[in-house]
Amino acid sequence: MQTLHRDKKPFVIASVINRAMPSSGKPGDKAIIEQDGTLTGWIGGGCTRGIVMKEALEAIASGKPRIVSILPDGPSQTKLGVKEYTMTCHSGGAVEIYIEPIMPRPHILILGKSHVAMALSRIAKAMDYEVSVVARETDKVAFPDADEIRDTDADFDLIQPNSYIVVCTQGDRDEEALAYALKSKVEYVAFIASRKKANAIFHNLRKMGLSFDDLKRIKTPAGMDINAKLPEEVAISILAEIITNLRSETAENSGESPSGASAQMSSNANIFINPVCGVPVEKATAKHVIEYESQQYYFCCDGCKVSFEKEPAKYALASS
């Protein structure tokens, strides 16, 4: 877990919070699930493992926790906010699992050394965000709390999956800073400037070869409209906008939607999507493997295997 934190990778902590015998997962059992589907720990085997993996990757995509209940008689819809599945293992039992996504803290990349830049660095660090600053002729005196300061042109190794770029150059190579920010493909790029100045800069960027679609990615004026005047107020308005983006109901910041997470699992050569229940199965730990029409099908439990054997053509067609 420390390695994942250090590498700024999202992951999930899955914890068993309730069970009914003979489910093998017991309250207090935990597992860590990484973005590539790697599972370390124990929350139960069979269909439980596959369901938790599926829900964990969707939790990473959305950034939202969830409770998953796996029941022998299928969904009952009796618990508000609980996602229910059918326990297809013949062994029976029931289990309830809390799935908590752990997302890396935002990384604020500040280009420039204005008073707003200094205020943004201070307040972002007070929120425990990671802060990097790129500006000519600046140092720790101006940005005492920044994690990293560069006195040269920015390198792409500063960009992280959780980066937010704020351009505070105030006339010091504005075009170069914005062109760099747009090349990074970071979702949030804000430019501190009046509309009149921004339009003049955009005209120059068009001459440099940037498209209208590129320029539409730039948020200017930067920040939410809170009638900010002081540098600290402008910084707060920018951070408020970043928080709104970060906490939005969609999964835009992660680069994945829940359906995109399912597609990522499907493309993983070590994962097979069970055609009966739609739950991912790790090929190496599959309980049953059946070959049908030169295609191997992997199953985590007896129930799905039996259902497939009764109507293989039905499920083979559904999985094609």
C-alpha positions as CSV (number, residue, x, y, z in Angstrom):
1,M,0.0,0.0,0.0
2,Q,2.9,2.4,0.7
3,T,4.3,1.7,-2.7
4,L,0.9,2.5,-4.3
5,H,0.7,5.8,-2.3
6,R,4.3,6.6,-3.3
7,D,3.7,5.9,-7.0
8,K,0.4,7.9,-6.8
9,K,-1.7,5.0,-8.1
10,P,-5.3,4.6,-7.3
11,F,-6.4,1.4,-5.6
12,V,-9.2,-0.1,-3.5
13,I,-9.4,-1.5,0.0
14,A,-12.1,-4.1,0.1
15,S,-13.3,-5.2,3.6
16,V,-15.7,-7.9,4.6
17,I,-18.2,-6.4,7.0
18,N,-20.7,-9.2,7.4
19,R,-21.2,-12.8,6.3
20,A,-23.5,-15.8,6.6
21,M,-22.0,-19.3,6.8
22,P,-20.6,-21.1,4.9
23,S,-19.1,-18.1,3.1
24,S,-15.3,-18.2,3.5
25,G,-14.8,-14.5,3.9
26,K,-15.0,-13.4,7.5
27,P,-15.7,-9.9,8.9
28,G,-12.3,-8.1,9.1
29,D,-10.8,-9.9,6.1
30,K,-9.3,-7.3,3.7
31,A,-7.8,-7.1,0.2
32,I,-6.2,-4.5,-1.9
33,I,-7.2,-4.3,-5.6
34,E,-5.1,-2.3,-8.0
35,Q,-6.2,-0.6,-11.2
36,D,-4.9,-3.5,-13.3
37,G,-7.0,-6.0,-11.4
38,T,-4.2,-7.3,-9.1
39,L,-5.7,-8.5,-5.8
40,T,-3.7,-8.9,-2.7
41,G,-5.3,-10.2,0.5
42,W,-8.4,-12.3,1.1
43,I,-12.1,-11.4,0.9
44,G,-13.3,-14.9,-0.1
45,G,-13.0,-17.0,-3.2
46,G,-15.3,-18.2,-6.0
47,C,-17.8,-15.6,-7.4
48,T,-17.1,-13.3,-4.4
49,R,-13.6,-12.6,-5.7
50,G,-14.7,-11.8,-9.2
51,I,-17.6,-9.6,-8.1
52,V,-15.3,-7.6,-5.8
53,M,-12.8,-7.2,-8.6
54,K,-15.5,-5.9,-10.9
55,E,-16.9,-3.5,-8.4
56,A,-13.4,-2.3,-7.2
57,L,-12.4,-1.3,-10.7
58,E,-15.7,0.6,-11.2
59,A,-15.1,2.3,-7.8
60,I,-11.7,3.5,-9.0
61,A,-13.3,4.8,-12.2
62,S,-16.0,6.7,-10.3
63,G,-14.0,7.6,-7.2
64,K,-16.9,6.6,-5.1
65,P,-17.2,3.9,-2.3
66,R,-19.9,1.2,-2.3
67,I,-21.3,-1.7,-0.3
68,V,-21.7,-5.0,-2.2
69,S,-23.9,-7.8,-0.9
70,I,-23.7,-11.3,-2.4
71,L,-26.8,-13.3,-1.5
72,P,-27.8,-17.0,-2.2
73,D,-31.3,-16.0,-3.2
74,G,-30.3,-13.0,-5.4
75,P,-31.1,-9.3,-5.1
76,S,-33.7,-8.3,-2.5
77,Q,-33.6,-4.5,-2.9
78,T,-34.1,-4.2,0.9
79,K,-31.1,-2.1,1.7
80,L,-30.8,1.4,0.3
81,G,-27.4,2.1,-1.4
82,V,-26.3,-1.6,-1.4
83,K,-25.5,-3.2,-4.7
84,E,-26.7,-6.8,-4.6
85,Y,-25.5,-9.9,-6.5
86,T,-26.6,-13.6,-6.6
87,M,-24.3,-16.1,-4.9
88,T,-24.0,-18.7,-7.7
89,C,-21.5,-20.9,-5.8
90,H,-23.2,-24.2,-4.8
91,S,-21.5,-23.9,-1.4
92,G,-24.0,-21.1,-0.5
93,G,-23.6,-18.5,2.2
94,A,-23.7,-14.7,1.9
95,V,-21.2,-11.9,2.3
96,E,-21.3,-8.1,2.5
97,I,-18.2,-6.1,1.5
98,Y,-17.3,-2.4,1.8
99,I,-15.3,-1.2,-1.2
100,E,-13.3,2.0,-0.6
101,P,-11.4,3.6,-3.5
102,I,-8.2,5.4,-2.4
103,M,-7.4,8.1,-5.0
104,P,-4.1,10.0,-5.2
105,R,-4.3,13.6,-3.9
106,P,-4.5,16.3,-6.6
107,H,-1.2,17.6,-8.0
108,I,-1.3,21.3,-8.7
109,L,1.3,22.4,-11.4
110,I,1.7,26.2,-11.3
111,L,3.3,27.9,-14.2
112,G,4.5,31.4,-13.2
113,K,5.5,33.3,-10.1
114,S,2.7,35.9,-9.6
115,H,1.1,36.7,-6.2
116,V,-1.8,34.5,-7.2
117,A,0.7,31.7,-7.9
118,M,2.3,32.1,-4.4
119,A,-1.2,32.2,-2.7
120,L,-2.3,29.1,-4.7
121,S,0.8,27.2,-3.6
122,R,0.3,28.1,0.1
123,I,-3.4,27.2,0.2
124,A,-3.1,24.0,-1.9
125,K,-0.3,22.8,0.5
126,A,-2.6,23.6,3.4
127,M,-5.0,21.2,1.8
128,D,-2.3,18.5,1.6
129,Y,-2.2,18.7,-2.2
130,E,1.1,18.2,-4.0
131,V,2.4,21.4,-5.6
132,S,5.0,21.9,-8.3
133,V,6.1,25.3,-9.6
134,V,7.8,26.2,-12.9
135,A,9.0,29.8,-13.2
136,R,12.1,31.6,-14.2
137,E,14.3,33.1,-11.4
138,T,12.2,31.8,-8.5
139,D,13.1,29.8,-5.4
140,K,11.9,28.5,-2.1
141,V,11.8,32.0,-0.7
142,A,8.8,32.8,-2.9
143,F,7.3,29.3,-2.7
144,P,8.4,27.9,0.7
145,D,5.8,25.1,0.8
146,A,6.1,23.8,-2.8
147,D,7.2,20.2,-3.2
148,E,9.2,21.0,-6.3
149,I,10.4,24.2,-8.0
150,R,12.0,24.4,-11.5
151,D,13.7,27.4,-12.8
152,T,13.7,26.2,-16.4
153,D,11.1,25.2,-19.0
154,A,8.8,22.5,-17.7
155,D,9.4,18.8,-18.6
156,F,6.6,16.4,-19.2
157,D,7.9,14.3,-16.3
158,L,6.2,16.7,-14.0
159,I,2.8,15.7,-15.4
160,Q,0.9,13.1,-13.4
161,P,-2.5,11.4,-14.0
162,N,-3.9,13.6,-11.2
163,S,-2.4,16.9,-12.4
164,Y,-4.2,20.2,-12.6
165,I,-2.4,23.0,-14.4
166,V,-2.8,26.7,-13.5
167,V,-1.0,29.3,-15.7
168,C,-0.1,32.4,-13.7
169,T,2.6,33.8,-16.0
170,Q,1.3,37.4,-16.2
171,G,3.0,38.3,-19.4
172,D,6.2,36.2,-18.9
173,R,6.0,33.9,-21.9
174,D,2.3,33.2,-21.6
175,E,2.0,31.5,-25.0
176,E,4.8,29.1,-24.3
177,A,3.3,28.1,-20.9
178,L,-0.2,27.6,-22.4
179,A,1.2,25.6,-25.3
180,Y,3.1,23.3,-22.9
181,A,0.0,22.9,-20.7
182,L,-2.2,21.9,-23.7
183,K,0.4,19.4,-25.0
184,S,0.2,17.6,-21.7
185,K,-3.4,16.5,-22.3
186,V,-4.2,17.3,-18.7
187,E,-8.0,17.8,-18.4
188,Y,-7.9,21.0,-16.3
189,V,-5.9,23.9,-17.6
190,A,-6.7,27.3,-16.2
191,F,-5.3,30.7,-17.3
192,I,-5.3,33.7,-15.0
193,A,-6.1,36.6,-17.3
194,S,-8.8,39.0,-18.3
195,R,-11.0,38.0,-21.3
196,K,-9.4,40.8,-23.4
197,K,-5.8,39.6,-22.6
198,A,-6.8,35.9,-23.1
199,N,-8.3,36.7,-26.5
200,A,-5.0,38.4,-27.6
201,I,-3.0,35.4,-26.3
202,F,-5.3,32.9,-28.1
203,H,-4.8,34.8,-31.3
204,N,-1.0,34.3,-31.0
205,L,-1.5,30.6,-30.1
206,R,-3.6,30.1,-33.3
207,K,-0.6,31.5,-35.2
208,M,1.6,28.9,-33.4
209,G,-0.6,26.2,-34.9
210,L,-3.0,25.4,-32.0
211,S,-6.6,24.6,-33.0
212,F,-9.8,26.0,-31.7
213,D,-10.5,22.7,-30.0
214,D,-7.1,23.1,-28.2
215,L,-8.0,26.6,-27.0
216,K,-11.5,25.5,-25.8
217,R,-9.7,23.4,-23.2
218,I,-8.3,26.5,-21.4
219,K,-10.5,27.7,-18.5
220,T,-10.3,31.5,-18.4
221,P,-11.0,33.5,-16.4
222,A,-9.6,30.9,-14.0
223,G,-11.7,29.8,-11.0
224,M,-15.3,30.0,-9.9
225,D,-17.0,33.3,-9.9
226,I,-17.0,34.4,-6.3
227,N,-16.2,38.0,-7.0
228,A,-12.6,37.4,-5.9
229,K,-10.2,40.4,-5.7
230,L,-7.2,39.5,-3.5
231,P,-4.7,36.9,-4.6
232,E,-5.8,34.5,-1.9
233,E,-9.4,34.9,-2.9
234,V,-8.5,34.1,-6.6
235,A,-6.5,31.1,-5.4
236,I,-9.5,29.8,-3.4
237,S,-11.8,30.3,-6.4
238,I,-9.4,28.1,-8.5
239,L,-9.2,25.4,-5.8
240,A,-13.0,25.5,-5.5
241,E,-13.2,24.8,-9.2
242,I,-10.7,22.0,-9.0
243,I,-12.6,20.4,-6.1
244,T,-15.9,20.7,-8.1
245,N,-14.1,18.9,-11.0
246,L,-12.6,16.3,-8.7
247,R,-15.9,15.5,-6.9
248,S,-18.2,15.6,-9.9
249,E,-20.7,12.8,-10.3
250,T,-18.9,11.7,-13.5
251,A,-15.7,9.8,-13.7
252,E,-14.0,12.3,-16.0
253,N,-10.9,12.9,-13.8
254,S,-9.9,9.3,-13.7
255,G,-9.9,8.9,-17.5
256,E,-12.2,6.0,-17.1
257,S,-16.0,5.5,-16.8
258,P,-17.4,2.5,-15.1
259,S,-18.1,1.0,-18.6
260,G,-14.5,1.9,-19.5
261,A,-13.3,-0.1,-16.4
262,S,-15.2,-3.1,-17.7
263,A,-13.6,-2.7,-21.1
264,Q,-10.2,-2.5,-19.4
265,M,-10.9,-5.8,-17.6
266,S,-12.0,-7.4,-20.9
267,S,-8.8,-6.4,-22.6
268,N,-6.7,-8.0,-19.8
269,A,-5.2,-11.2,-21.1
270,N,-5.3,-12.7,-17.6
271,I,-9.0,-12.0,-17.1
272,F,-12.0,-13.8,-18.6
273,I,-15.5,-12.3,-18.3
274,N,-17.8,-15.1,-17.2
275,P,-20.5,-15.3,-19.9
276,V,-23.2,-16.5,-17.5
277,C,-23.0,-13.8,-14.8
278,G,-20.8,-11.2,-16.4
279,V,-18.3,-11.4,-13.5
280,P,-14.5,-11.3,-14.3
281,V,-12.6,-14.5,-13.6
282,E,-8.8,-14.8,-13.2
283,K,-7.7,-17.5,-15.5
284,A,-5.0,-18.7,-13.2
285,T,-7.4,-19.3,-10.3
286,A,-10.5,-20.4,-12.3
287,K,-12.3,-23.4,-10.6
288,H,-13.6,-24.8,-14.0
289,V,-12.4,-24.5,-17.6
290,I,-14.7,-25.7,-20.4
291,E,-13.8,-25.8,-24.1
292,Y,-16.6,-25.1,-26.5
293,E,-16.2,-24.7,-30.2
294,S,-12.4,-24.2,-29.8
295,Q,-12.9,-21.5,-27.2
296,Q,-12.0,-21.9,-23.5
297,Y,-14.5,-20.6,-21.0
298,Y,-13.4,-20.0,-17.4
299,F,-15.7,-20.2,-14.3
300,C,-15.2,-19.3,-10.7
301,C,-18.0,-21.4,-9.3
302,D,-20.1,-24.5,-9.9
303,G,-23.4,-22.7,-10.6
304,C,-22.2,-20.8,-13.7
305,K,-20.5,-23.9,-15.0
306,V,-23.7,-25.9,-14.7
307,S,-25.7,-23.2,-16.4
308,F,-23.2,-23.0,-19.3
309,E,-23.2,-26.8,-19.8
310,K,-27.0,-26.8,-20.1
311,E,-27.1,-24.1,-22.8
312,P,-23.6,-23.6,-24.2
313,A,-24.8,-22.1,-27.5
314,K,-26.8,-19.4,-25.6
315,Y,-23.9,-18.2,-23.5
316,A,-21.3,-18.6,-26.2
317,L,-23.3,-16.4,-28.5
318,A,-23.7,-13.8,-25.7
319,S,-20.0,-13.7,-25.1
320,S,-19.0,-13.4,-28.7
